[in-house]
Amino acid sequence: MSQRETLIERLLAESDEFRKLREEHQGHERELDALKASSLLSANQEWRISELKKLKLMAKDRMEAIIRQASQTQSTKTPA
């Protein structure tokens, strides 16, 4: 397991915010997949797809910021 994967696993276990963001991101992905499975989309469905993509990206960006912050914090800690 890479250092990044280990850090993500730790954040999932320890950070309510990170866990919530991951669940939101995955939920948006599932809804997007369901909408994209339709052959004909209404204007409202097209709008929802656009909205879901934005929400998914916002969650991903925030998760990446948390990962970066945790990684920097981890690398600045000195072993005791």
PDB file with SEQRES, HELIX, SHEET and CRYST1 records, atoms N, CA, C and O in Angstrom:
SEQRES   1 A   80  MET SER GLN ARG GLU THR LEU ILE GLU ARG LEU LEU ALA          
SEQRES   2 A   80  GLU SER ASP GLU PHE ARG LYS LEU ARG GLU GLU HIS GLN          
SEQRES   3 A   80  GLY HIS GLU ARG GLU LEU ASP ALA LEU LYS ALA SER SER          
SEQRES   4 A   80  LEU LEU SER ALA ASN GLN GLU TRP ARG ILE SER GLU LEU          
SEQRES   5 A   80  LYS LYS LEU LYS LEU MET ALA LYS ASP ARG MET GLU ALA          
SEQRES   6 A   80  ILE ILE ARG GLN ALA SER GLN THR GLN SER THR LYS THR          
SEQRES   7 A   80  PRO ALA                                                      
HELIX    1 AA1 GLN A    3  GLU A   14  1                                  12    
HELIX    2 AA2 ASP A   16  LYS A   36  1                                  21    
HELIX    3 AA3 ALA A   43  THR A   76  1                                  34    
CRYST1    1.000    1.000    1.000  90.00  90.00  90.00 P 1           1          
ATOM      1  N   MET A   1       0.850  -1.175   0.000  1.00  0.00           N  
ATOM      2  CA  MET A   1       0.000   0.000   0.000  1.00  0.00           C  
ATOM      3  C   MET A   1       0.896   1.240   0.000  1.00  0.00           C  
ATOM      4  O   MET A   1       1.856   1.321   0.766  1.00  0.00           O  
ATOM      5  N   SER A   2       0.573   2.198  -0.863  1.00  0.00           N  
ATOM      6  CA  SER A   2       1.397   3.395  -0.953  1.00  0.00           C  
ATOM      7  C   SER A   2       1.177   4.297   0.258  1.00  0.00           C  
ATOM      8  O   SER A   2       0.224   4.126   1.018  1.00  0.00           O  
ATOM      9  N   GLN A   3       2.072   5.248   0.415  1.00  0.00           N  
ATOM     10  CA  GLN A   3       1.978   6.179   1.538  1.00  0.00           C  
ATOM     11  C   GLN A   3       0.672   6.978   1.435  1.00  0.00           C  
ATOM     12  O   GLN A   3       0.021   7.238   2.447  1.00  0.00           O  
ATOM     13  N   ARG A   4       0.292   7.367   0.206  1.00  0.00           N  
ATOM     14  CA  ARG A   4      -0.953   8.115  -0.003  1.00  0.00           C  
ATOM     15  C   ARG A   4      -2.165   7.270   0.392  1.00  0.00           C  
ATOM     16  O   ARG A   4      -3.069   7.761   1.068  1.00  0.00           O  
ATOM     17  N   GLU A   5      -2.187   6.008  -0.028  1.00  0.00           N  
ATOM     18  CA  GLU A   5      -3.294   5.123   0.316  1.00  0.00           C  
ATOM     19  C   GLU A   5      -3.396   4.920   1.827  1.00  0.00           C  
ATOM     20  O   GLU A   5      -4.492   4.888   2.387  1.00  0.00           O  
ATOM     21  N   THR A   6      -2.251   4.785   2.470  1.00  0.00           N  
ATOM     22  CA  THR A   6      -2.216   4.633   3.926  1.00  0.00           C  
ATOM     23  C   THR A   6      -2.772   5.883   4.598  1.00  0.00           C  
ATOM     24  O   THR A   6      -3.533   5.791   5.562  1.00  0.00           O  
ATOM     25  N   LEU A   7      -2.392   7.049   4.087  1.00  0.00           N  
ATOM     26  CA  LEU A   7      -2.871   8.312   4.639  1.00  0.00           C  
ATOM     27  C   LEU A   7      -4.390   8.432   4.447  1.00  0.00           C  
ATOM     28  O   LEU A   7      -5.092   8.868   5.360  1.00  0.00           O  
ATOM     29  N   ILE A   8      -4.896   8.054   3.282  1.00  0.00           N  
ATOM     30  CA  ILE A   8      -6.340   8.099   3.023  1.00  0.00           C  
ATOM     31  C   ILE A   8      -7.081   7.166   3.975  1.00  0.00           C  
ATOM     32  O   ILE A   8      -8.124   7.533   4.516  1.00  0.00           O  
ATOM     33  N   GLU A   9      -6.555   5.970   4.180  1.00  0.00           N  
ATOM     34  CA  GLU A   9      -7.181   5.028   5.119  1.00  0.00           C  
ATOM     35  C   GLU A   9      -7.216   5.608   6.534  1.00  0.00           C  
ATOM     36  O   GLU A   9      -8.205   5.455   7.250  1.00  0.00           O  
ATOM     37  N   ARG A  10      -6.137   6.270   6.926  1.00  0.00           N  
ATOM     38  CA  ARG A  10      -6.086   6.884   8.259  1.00  0.00           C  
ATOM     39  C   ARG A  10      -7.112   8.011   8.363  1.00  0.00           C  
ATOM     40  O   ARG A  10      -7.800   8.143   9.375  1.00  0.00           O  
ATOM     41  N   LEU A  11      -7.209   8.826   7.304  1.00  0.00           N  
ATOM     42  CA  LEU A  11      -8.180   9.917   7.313  1.00  0.00           C  
ATOM     43  C   LEU A  11      -9.614   9.386   7.354  1.00  0.00           C  
ATOM     44  O   LEU A  11     -10.468   9.959   8.031  1.00  0.00           O  
ATOM     45  N   LEU A  12      -9.875   8.306   6.640  1.00  0.00           N  
ATOM     46  CA  LEU A  12     -11.212   7.713   6.675  1.00  0.00           C  
ATOM     47  C   LEU A  12     -11.561   7.229   8.076  1.00  0.00           C  
ATOM     48  O   LEU A  12     -12.713   7.315   8.502  1.00  0.00           O  
ATOM     49  N   ALA A  13     -10.571   6.724   8.783  1.00  0.00           N  
ATOM     50  CA  ALA A  13     -10.799   6.216  10.132  1.00  0.00           C  
ATOM     51  C   ALA A  13     -10.907   7.340  11.163  1.00  0.00           C  
ATOM     52  O   ALA A  13     -11.638   7.212  12.145  1.00  0.00           O  
ATOM     53  N   GLU A  14     -10.180   8.443  10.944  1.00  0.00           N  
ATOM     54  CA  GLU A  14     -10.057   9.468  11.977  1.00  0.00           C  
ATOM     55  C   GLU A  14     -10.813  10.768  11.712  1.00  0.00           C  
ATOM     56  O   GLU A  14     -11.105  11.507  12.651  1.00  0.00           O  
ATOM     57  N   SER A  15     -11.134  11.060  10.458  1.00  0.00           N  
ATOM     58  CA  SER A  15     -11.715  12.367  10.131  1.00  0.00           C  
ATOM     59  C   SER A  15     -13.165  12.235   9.671  1.00  0.00           C  
ATOM     60  O   SER A  15     -13.447  11.683   8.607  1.00  0.00           O  
ATOM     61  N   ASP A  16     -14.071  12.748  10.485  1.00  0.00           N  
ATOM     62  CA  ASP A  16     -15.489  12.740  10.106  1.00  0.00           C  
ATOM     63  C   ASP A  16     -15.714  13.538   8.829  1.00  0.00           C  
ATOM     64  O   ASP A  16     -16.490  13.124   7.968  1.00  0.00           O  
ATOM     65  N   GLU A  17     -15.042  14.681   8.700  1.00  0.00           N  
ATOM     66  CA  GLU A  17     -15.204  15.515   7.507  1.00  0.00           C  
ATOM     67  C   GLU A  17     -14.755  14.767   6.256  1.00  0.00           C  
ATOM     68  O   GLU A  17     -15.457  14.774   5.244  1.00  0.00           O  
ATOM     69  N   PHE A  18     -13.598  14.125   6.318  1.00  0.00           N  
ATOM     70  CA  PHE A  18     -13.081  13.403   5.154  1.00  0.00           C  
ATOM     71  C   PHE A  18     -14.014  12.246   4.790  1.00  0.00           C  
ATOM     72  O   PHE A  18     -14.303  12.017   3.616  1.00  0.00           O  
ATOM     73  N   ARG A  19     -14.472  11.536   5.790  1.00  0.00           N  
ATOM     74  CA  ARG A  19     -15.375  10.401   5.564  1.00  0.00           C  
ATOM     75  C   ARG A  19     -16.682  10.882   4.916  1.00  0.00           C  
ATOM     76  O   ARG A  19     -17.181  10.252   3.983  1.00  0.00           O  
ATOM     77  N   LYS A  20     -17.226  11.984   5.407  1.00  0.00           N  
ATOM     78  CA  LYS A  20     -18.464  12.549   4.866  1.00  0.00           C  
ATOM     79  C   LYS A  20     -18.263  12.990   3.410  1.00  0.00           C  
ATOM     80  O   LYS A  20     -19.110  12.733   2.554  1.00  0.00           O  
ATOM     81  N   LEU A  21     -17.151  13.647   3.144  1.00  0.00           N  
ATOM     82  CA  LEU A  21     -16.858  14.095   1.778  1.00  0.00           C  
ATOM     83  C   LEU A  21     -16.733  12.902   0.830  1.00  0.00           C  
ATOM     84  O   LEU A  21     -17.218  12.952  -0.300  1.00  0.00           O  
ATOM     85  N   ARG A  22     -16.089  11.840   1.285  1.00  0.00           N  
ATOM     86  CA  ARG A  22     -15.934  10.651   0.440  1.00  0.00           C  
ATOM     87  C   ARG A  22     -17.290  10.025   0.151  1.00  0.00           C  
ATOM     88  O   ARG A  22     -17.555   9.605  -0.976  1.00  0.00           O  
ATOM     89  N   GLU A  23     -18.147   9.960   1.161  1.00  0.00           N  
ATOM     90  CA  GLU A  23     -19.484   9.401   0.962  1.00  0.00           C  
ATOM     91  C   GLU A  23     -20.291  10.262  -0.010  1.00  0.00           C  
ATOM     92  O   GLU A  23     -20.997   9.733  -0.868  1.00  0.00           O  
ATOM     93  N   GLU A  24     -20.188  11.591   0.123  1.00  0.00           N  
ATOM     94  CA  GLU A  24     -20.882  12.498  -0.798  1.00  0.00           C  
ATOM     95  C   GLU A  24     -20.374  12.282  -2.221  1.00  0.00           C  
ATOM     96  O   GLU A  24     -21.164  12.167  -3.158  1.00  0.00           O  
ATOM     97  N   HIS A  25     -19.059  12.228  -2.376  1.00  0.00           N  
ATOM     98  CA  HIS A  25     -18.442  12.047  -3.690  1.00  0.00           C  
ATOM     99  C   HIS A  25     -18.934  10.748  -4.335  1.00  0.00           C  
ATOM    100  O   HIS A  25     -19.299  10.737  -5.510  1.00  0.00           O  
ATOM    101  N   GLN A  26     -18.941   9.676  -3.579  1.00  0.00           N  
ATOM    102  CA  GLN A  26     -19.392   8.391  -4.099  1.00  0.00           C  
ATOM    103  C   GLN A  26     -20.890   8.411  -4.423  1.00  0.00           C  
ATOM    104  O   GLN A  26     -21.319   7.813  -5.410  1.00  0.00           O  
ATOM    105  N   GLY A  27     -21.679   9.091  -3.601  1.00  0.00           N  
ATOM    106  CA  GLY A  27     -23.107   9.219  -3.861  1.00  0.00           C  
ATOM    107  C   GLY A  27     -23.381   9.987  -5.141  1.00  0.00           C  
ATOM    108  O   GLY A  27     -24.254   9.610  -5.922  1.00  0.00           O  
ATOM    109  N   HIS A  28     -22.636  11.063  -5.357  1.00  0.00           N  
ATOM    110  CA  HIS A  28     -22.776  11.839  -6.598  1.00  0.00           C  
ATOM    111  C   HIS A  28     -22.397  10.974  -7.802  1.00  0.00           C  
ATOM    112  O   HIS A  28     -23.047  11.032  -8.846  1.00  0.00           O  
ATOM    113  N   GLU A  29     -21.351  10.179  -7.648  1.00  0.00           N  
ATOM    114  CA  GLU A  29     -20.908   9.291  -8.732  1.00  0.00           C  
ATOM    115  C   GLU A  29     -21.998   8.277  -9.082  1.00  0.00           C  
ATOM    116  O   GLU A  29     -22.270   8.035 -10.258  1.00  0.00           O  
ATOM    117  N   ARG A  30     -22.617   7.689  -8.067  1.00  0.00           N  
ATOM    118  CA  ARG A  30     -23.690   6.713  -8.311  1.00  0.00           C  
ATOM    119  C   ARG A  30     -24.879   7.364  -9.021  1.00  0.00           C  
ATOM    120  O   ARG A  30     -25.442   6.796  -9.957  1.00  0.00           O  
ATOM    121  N   GLU A  31     -25.252   8.561  -8.565  1.00  0.00           N  
ATOM    122  CA  GLU A  31     -26.377   9.256  -9.199  1.00  0.00           C  
ATOM    123  C   GLU A  31     -26.050   9.630 -10.638  1.00  0.00           C  
ATOM    124  O   GLU A  31     -26.900   9.516 -11.521  1.00  0.00           O  
ATOM    125  N   LEU A  32     -24.813  10.078 -10.876  1.00  0.00           N  
ATOM    126  CA  LEU A  32     -24.382  10.388 -12.241  1.00  0.00           C  
ATOM    127  C   LEU A  32     -24.468   9.148 -13.134  1.00  0.00           C  
ATOM    128  O   LEU A  32     -24.977   9.215 -14.253  1.00  0.00           O  
ATOM    129  N   ASP A  33     -23.975   8.037 -12.638  1.00  0.00           N  
ATOM    130  CA  ASP A  33     -24.018   6.793 -13.415  1.00  0.00           C  
ATOM    131  C   ASP A  33     -25.447   6.411 -13.763  1.00  0.00           C  
ATOM    132  O   ASP A  33     -25.723   5.984 -14.884  1.00  0.00           O  
ATOM    133  N   ALA A  34     -26.357   6.564 -12.806  1.00  0.00           N  
ATOM    134  CA  ALA A  34     -27.762   6.221 -13.049  1.00  0.00           C  
ATOM    135  C   ALA A  34     -28.368   7.139 -14.107  1.00  0.00           C  
ATOM    136  O   ALA A  34     -29.098   6.680 -14.985  1.00  0.00           O  
ATOM    137  N   LEU A  35     -28.069   8.421 -14.026  1.00  0.00           N  
ATOM    138  CA  LEU A  35     -28.610   9.361 -15.013  1.00  0.00           C  
ATOM    139  C   LEU A  35     -28.019   9.112 -16.397  1.00  0.00           C  
ATOM    140  O   LEU A  35     -28.727   9.181 -17.401  1.00  0.00           O  
ATOM    141  N   LYS A  36     -26.731   8.826 -16.446  1.00  0.00           N  
ATOM    142  CA  LYS A  36     -26.075   8.596 -17.739  1.00  0.00           C  
ATOM    143  C   LYS A  36     -26.553   7.312 -18.403  1.00  0.00           C  
ATOM    144  O   LYS A  36     -26.405   7.146 -19.613  1.00  0.00           O  
ATOM    145  N   ALA A  37     -27.123   6.411 -17.622  1.00  0.00           N  
ATOM    146  CA  ALA A  37     -27.629   5.153 -18.178  1.00  0.00           C  
ATOM    147  C   ALA A  37     -28.894   5.380 -19.007  1.00  0.00           C  
ATOM    148  O   ALA A  37     -29.256   4.534 -19.825  1.00  0.00           O  
ATOM    149  N   SER A  38     -29.566   6.512 -18.802  1.00  0.00           N  
ATOM    150  CA  SER A  38     -30.773   6.824 -19.573  1.00  0.00           C  
ATOM    151  C   SER A  38     -30.386   7.210 -20.990  1.00  0.00           C  
ATOM    152  O   SER A  38     -29.411   7.929 -21.210  1.00  0.00           O  
ATOM    153  N   SER A  39     -31.169   6.718 -21.954  1.00  0.00           N  
ATOM    154  CA  SER A  39     -30.851   7.031 -23.346  1.00  0.00           C  
ATOM    155  C   SER A  39     -31.295   8.450 -23.708  1.00  0.00           C  
ATOM    156  O   SER A  39     -30.608   9.145 -24.456  1.00  0.00           O  
ATOM    157  N   LEU A  40     -32.432   8.874 -23.183  1.00  0.00           N  
ATOM    158  CA  LEU A  40     -32.909  10.238 -23.431  1.00  0.00           C  
ATOM    159  C   LEU A  40     -33.010  10.973 -22.107  1.00  0.00           C  
ATOM    160  O   LEU A  40     -33.620  10.483 -21.156  1.00  0.00           O  
ATOM    161  N   LEU A  41     -32.411  12.146 -22.054  1.00  0.00           N  
ATOM    162  CA  LEU A  41     -32.406  12.925 -20.816  1.00  0.00           C  
ATOM    163  C   LEU A  41     -33.240  14.187 -21.003  1.00  0.00           C  
ATOM    164  O   LEU A  41     -33.176  14.846 -22.041  1.00  0.00           O  
ATOM    165  N   SER A  42     -34.015  14.506 -19.986  1.00  0.00           N  
ATOM    166  CA  SER A  42     -34.781  15.751 -20.005  1.00  0.00           C  
ATOM    167  C   SER A  42     -33.835  16.914 -19.698  1.00  0.00           C  
ATOM    168  O   SER A  42     -32.685  16.707 -19.313  1.00  0.00           O  
ATOM    169  N   ALA A  43     -34.328  18.116 -19.872  1.00  0.00           N  
ATOM    170  CA  ALA A  43     -33.526  19.304 -19.547  1.00  0.00           C  
ATOM    171  C   ALA A  43     -33.164  19.303 -18.065  1.00  0.00           C  
ATOM    172  O   ALA A  43     -32.048  19.665 -17.690  1.00  0.00           O  
ATOM    173  N   ASN A  44     -34.118  18.893 -17.224  1.00  0.00           N  
ATOM    174  CA  ASN A  44     -33.835  18.821 -15.782  1.00  0.00           C  
ATOM    175  C   ASN A  44     -32.762  17.792 -15.467  1.00  0.00           C  
ATOM    176  O   ASN A  44     -31.923  18.020 -14.595  1.00  0.00           O  
ATOM    177  N   GLN A  45     -32.778  16.665 -16.163  1.00  0.00           N  
ATOM    178  CA  GLN A  45     -31.759  15.638 -15.934  1.00  0.00           C  
ATOM    179  C   GLN A  45     -30.389  16.122 -16.404  1.00  0.00           C  
ATOM    180  O   GLN A  45     -29.383  15.868 -15.742  1.00  0.00           O  
ATOM    181  N   GLU A  46     -30.344  16.818 -17.540  1.00  0.00           N  
ATOM    182  CA  GLU A  46     -29.079  17.386 -18.035  1.00  0.00           C  
ATOM    183  C   GLU A  46     -28.530  18.391 -17.026  1.00  0.00           C  
ATOM    184  O   GLU A  46     -27.330  18.415 -16.753  1.00  0.00           O  
ATOM    185  N   TRP A  47     -29.432  19.235 -16.464  1.00  0.00           N  
ATOM    186  CA  TRP A  47     -29.020  20.206 -15.467  1.00  0.00           C  
ATOM    187  C   TRP A  47     -28.487  19.484 -14.223  1.00  0.00           C  
ATOM    188  O   TRP A  47     -27.477  19.889 -13.648  1.00  0.00           O  
ATOM    189  N   ARG A  48     -29.171  18.419 -13.818  1.00  0.00           N  
ATOM    190  CA  ARG A  48     -28.748  17.664 -12.627  1.00  0.00           C  
ATOM    191  C   ARG A  48     -27.372  17.042 -12.845  1.00  0.00           C  
ATOM    192  O   ARG A  48     -26.544  17.031 -11.934  1.00  0.00           O  
ATOM    193  N   ILE A  49     -27.128  16.529 -14.037  1.00  0.00           N  
ATOM    194  CA  ILE A  49     -25.803  15.965 -14.342  1.00  0.00           C  
ATOM    195  C   ILE A  49     -24.733  17.035 -14.183  1.00  0.00           C  
ATOM    196  O   ILE A  49     -23.690  16.791 -13.578  1.00  0.00           O  
ATOM    197  N   SER A  50     -24.993  18.217 -14.727  1.00  0.00           N  
ATOM    198  CA  SER A  50     -24.039  19.320 -14.604  1.00  0.00           C  
ATOM    199  C   SER A  50     -23.816  19.686 -13.142  1.00  0.00           C  
ATOM    200  O   SER A  50     -22.681  19.907 -12.719  1.00  0.00           O  
ATOM    201  N   GLU A  51     -24.894  19.749 -12.375  1.00  0.00           N  
ATOM    202  CA  GLU A  51     -24.809  20.075 -10.952  1.00  0.00           C  
ATOM    203  C   GLU A  51     -24.035  19.004 -10.185  1.00  0.00           C  
ATOM    204  O   GLU A  51     -23.204  19.333  -9.338  1.00  0.00           O  
ATOM    205  N   LEU A  52     -24.294  17.742 -10.469  1.00  0.00           N  
ATOM    206  CA  LEU A  52     -23.601  16.639  -9.794  1.00  0.00           C  
ATOM    207  C   LEU A  52     -22.104  16.668 -10.077  1.00  0.00           C  
ATOM    208  O   LEU A  52     -21.296  16.413  -9.184  1.00  0.00           O  
ATOM    209  N   LYS A  53     -21.737  16.974 -11.306  1.00  0.00           N  
ATOM    210  CA  LYS A  53     -20.314  17.056 -11.658  1.00  0.00           C  
ATOM    211  C   LYS A  53     -19.618  18.141 -10.843  1.00  0.00           C  
ATOM    212  O   LYS A  53     -18.493  17.955 -10.381  1.00  0.00           O  
ATOM    213  N   LYS A  54     -20.297  19.278 -10.671  1.00  0.00           N  
ATOM    214  CA  LYS A  54     -19.719  20.371  -9.881  1.00  0.00           C  
ATOM    215  C   LYS A  54     -19.600  19.973  -8.407  1.00  0.00           C  
ATOM    216  O   LYS A  54     -18.567  20.208  -7.779  1.00  0.00           O  
ATOM    217  N   LEU A  55     -20.659  19.371  -7.858  1.00  0.00           N  
ATOM    218  CA  LEU A  55     -20.639  18.950  -6.458  1.00  0.00           C  
ATOM    219  C   LEU A  55     -19.559  17.898  -6.215  1.00  0.00           C  
ATOM    220  O   LEU A  55     -18.861  17.929  -5.202  1.00  0.00           O  
ATOM    221  N   LYS A  56     -19.435  16.973  -7.154  1.00  0.00           N  
ATOM    222  CA  LYS A  56     -18.429  15.915  -7.045  1.00  0.00           C  
ATOM    223  C   LYS A  56     -17.021  16.520  -7.055  1.00  0.00           C  
ATOM    224  O   LYS A  56     -16.159  16.121  -6.272  1.00  0.00           O  
ATOM    225  N   LEU A  57     -16.802  17.476  -7.944  1.00  0.00           N  
ATOM    226  CA  LEU A  57     -15.496  18.127  -8.032  1.00  0.00           C  
ATOM    227  C   LEU A  57     -15.183  18.918  -6.764  1.00  0.00           C  
ATOM    228  O   LEU A  57     -14.046  18.911  -6.292  1.00  0.00           O  
ATOM    229  N   MET A  58     -16.186  19.600  -6.213  1.00  0.00           N  
ATOM    230  CA  MET A  58     -15.969  20.348  -4.972  1.00  0.00           C  
ATOM    231  C   MET A  58     -15.581  19.415  -3.834  1.00  0.00           C  
ATOM    232  O   MET A  58     -14.687  19.729  -3.048  1.00  0.00           O  
ATOM    233  N   ALA A  59     -16.250  18.269  -3.743  1.00  0.00           N  
ATOM    234  CA  ALA A  59     -15.911  17.301  -2.692  1.00  0.00           C  
ATOM    235  C   ALA A  59     -14.495  16.765  -2.904  1.00  0.00           C  
ATOM    236  O   ALA A  59     -13.722  16.643  -1.954  1.00  0.00           O  
ATOM    237  N   LYS A  60     -14.165  16.450  -4.146  1.00  0.00           N  
ATOM    238  CA  LYS A  60     -12.831  15.927  -4.465  1.00  0.00           C  
ATOM    239  C   LYS A  60     -11.747  16.963  -4.124  1.00  0.00           C  
ATOM    240  O   LYS A  60     -10.718  16.623  -3.540  1.00  0.00           O  
ATOM    241  N   ASP A  61     -11.989  18.216  -4.492  1.00  0.00           N  
ATOM    242  CA  ASP A  61     -11.020  19.277  -4.196  1.00  0.00           C  
ATOM    243  C   ASP A  61     -10.793  19.414  -2.692  1.00  0.00           C  
ATOM    244  O   ASP A  61      -9.658  19.571  -2.243  1.00  0.00           O  
ATOM    245  N   ARG A  62     -11.869  19.355  -1.920  1.00  0.00           N  
ATOM    246  CA  ARG A  62     -11.745  19.482  -0.464  1.00  0.00           C  
ATOM    247  C   ARG A  62     -11.011  18.273   0.122  1.00  0.00           C  
ATOM    248  O   ARG A  62     -10.196  18.423   1.033  1.00  0.00           O  
ATOM    249  N   MET A  63     -11.301  17.074  -0.400  1.00  0.00           N  
ATOM    250  CA  MET A  63     -10.588  15.883   0.073  1.00  0.00           C  
ATOM    251  C   MET A  63      -9.100  15.997  -0.229  1.00  0.00           C  
ATOM    252  O   MET A  63      -8.265  15.652   0.607  1.00  0.00           O  
ATOM    253  N   GLU A  64      -8.766  16.482  -1.424  1.00  0.00           N  
ATOM    254  CA  GLU A  64      -7.350  16.645  -1.792  1.00  0.00           C  
ATOM    255  C   GLU A  64      -6.665  17.648  -0.870  1.00  0.00           C  
ATOM    256  O   GLU A  64      -5.511  17.455  -0.488  1.00  0.00           O  
ATOM    257  N   ALA A  65      -7.376  18.723  -0.512  1.00  0.00           N  
ATOM    258  CA  ALA A  65      -6.800  19.715   0.404  1.00  0.00           C  
ATOM    259  C   ALA A  65      -6.535  19.081   1.770  1.00  0.00           C  
ATOM    260  O   ALA A  65      -5.500  19.338   2.386  1.00  0.00           O  
ATOM    261  N   ILE A  66      -7.464  18.257   2.238  1.00  0.00           N  
ATOM    262  CA  ILE A  66      -7.282  17.580   3.520  1.00  0.00           C  
ATOM    263  C   ILE A  66      -6.097  16.612   3.443  1.00  0.00           C  
ATOM    264  O   ILE A  66      -5.301  16.533   4.378  1.00  0.00           O  
ATOM    265  N   ILE A  67      -5.979  15.886   2.346  1.00  0.00           N  
ATOM    266  CA  ILE A  67      -4.859  14.959   2.162  1.00  0.00           C  
ATOM    267  C   ILE A  67      -3.538  15.719   2.163  1.00  0.00           C  
ATOM    268  O   ILE A  67      -2.582  15.309   2.822  1.00  0.00           O  
ATOM    269  N   ARG A  68      -3.483  16.836   1.418  1.00  0.00           N  
ATOM    270  CA  ARG A  68      -2.251  17.648   1.381  1.00  0.00           C  
ATOM    271  C   ARG A  68      -1.883  18.143   2.772  1.00  0.00           C  
ATOM    272  O   ARG A  68      -0.726  18.064   3.183  1.00  0.00           O  
ATOM    273  N   GLN A  69      -2.882  18.657   3.498  1.00  0.00           N  
ATOM    274  CA  GLN A  69      -2.627  19.175   4.843  1.00  0.00           C  
ATOM    275  C   GLN A  69      -2.130  18.065   5.767  1.00  0.00           C  
ATOM    276  O   GLN A  69      -1.175  18.261   6.518  1.00  0.00           O  
ATOM    277  N   ALA A  70      -2.770  16.912   5.713  1.00  0.00           N  
ATOM    278  CA  ALA A  70      -2.362  15.784   6.550  1.00  0.00           C  
ATOM    279  C   ALA A  70      -0.967  15.298   6.177  1.00  0.00           C  
ATOM    280  O   ALA A  70      -0.175  14.930   7.046  1.00  0.00           O  
ATOM    281  N   SER A  71      -0.674  15.299   4.889  1.00  0.00           N  
ATOM    282  CA  SER A  71       0.639  14.863   4.412  1.00  0.00           C  
ATOM    283  C   SER A  71       1.733  15.820   4.891  1.00  0.00           C  
ATOM    284  O   SER A  71       2.805  15.388   5.316  1.00  0.00           O  
ATOM    285  N   GLN A  72       1.453  17.109   4.819  1.00  0.00           N  
ATOM    286  CA  GLN A  72       2.425  18.102   5.293  1.00  0.00           C  
ATOM    287  C   GLN A  72       2.618  18.003   6.792  1.00  0.00           C  
ATOM    288  O   GLN A  72       3.739  18.111   7.290  1.00  0.00           O  
ATOM    289  N   THR A  73       1.528  17.798   7.512  1.00  0.00           N  
ATOM    290  CA  THR A  73       1.610  17.662   8.962  1.00  0.00           C  
ATOM    291  C   THR A  73       2.422  16.425   9.323  1.00  0.00           C  
ATOM    292  O   THR A  73       3.249  16.451  10.234  1.00  0.00           O  
ATOM    293  N   GLN A  74       2.173  15.339   8.589  1.00  0.00           N  
ATOM    294  CA  GLN A  74       2.876  14.080   8.846  1.00  0.00           C  
ATOM    295  C   GLN A  74       4.369  14.220   8.562  1.00  0.00           C  
ATOM    296  O   GLN A  74       5.196  13.692   9.305  1.00  0.00           O  
ATOM    297  N   SER A  75       4.719  14.942   7.474  1.00  0.00           N  
ATOM    298  CA  SER A  75       6.130  15.056   7.106  1.00  0.00           C  
ATOM    299  C   SER A  75       6.893  16.030   8.001  1.00  0.00           C  
ATOM    300  O   SER A  75       8.121  15.971   8.074  1.00  0.00           O  
ATOM    301  N   THR A  76       6.169  16.934   8.689  1.00  0.00           N  
ATOM    302  CA  THR A  76       6.869  17.876   9.573  1.00  0.00           C  
ATOM    303  C   THR A  76       7.017  17.342  10.979  1.00  0.00           C  
ATOM    304  O   THR A  76       7.771  17.899  11.777  1.00  0.00           O  
ATOM    305  N   LYS A  77       6.300  16.255  11.300  1.00  0.00           N  
ATOM    306  CA  LYS A  77       6.440  15.648  12.626  1.00  0.00           C  
ATOM    307  C   LYS A  77       7.809  14.982  12.718  1.00  0.00           C  
ATOM    308  O   LYS A  77       8.262  14.311  11.791  1.00  0.00           O  
ATOM    309  N   THR A  78       8.437  15.183  13.840  1.00  0.00           N  
ATOM    310  CA  THR A  78       9.711  14.505  14.064  1.00  0.00           C  
ATOM    311  C   THR A  78       9.491  13.316  14.960  1.00  0.00           C  
ATOM    312  O   THR A  78       8.725  13.411  15.920  1.00  0.00           O  
ATOM    313  N   PRO A  79      10.128  12.206  14.688  1.00  0.00           N  
ATOM    314  CA  PRO A  79       9.952  11.020  15.529  1.00  0.00           C  
ATOM    315  C   PRO A  79      10.437  11.295  16.953  1.00  0.00           C  
ATOM    316  O   PRO A  79      11.454  11.958  17.159  1.00  0.00           O  
ATOM    317  N   ALA A  80       9.707  10.785  17.910  1.00  0.00           N  
ATOM    318  CA  ALA A  80      10.079  11.015  19.309  1.00  0.00           C  
ATOM    319  C   ALA A  80      11.053   9.985  19.799  1.00  0.00           C  
ATOM    320  O   ALA A  80      11.470  10.031  20.956  1.00  0.00           O  
TER     321      ALA A  80                                                      
END                                                                             
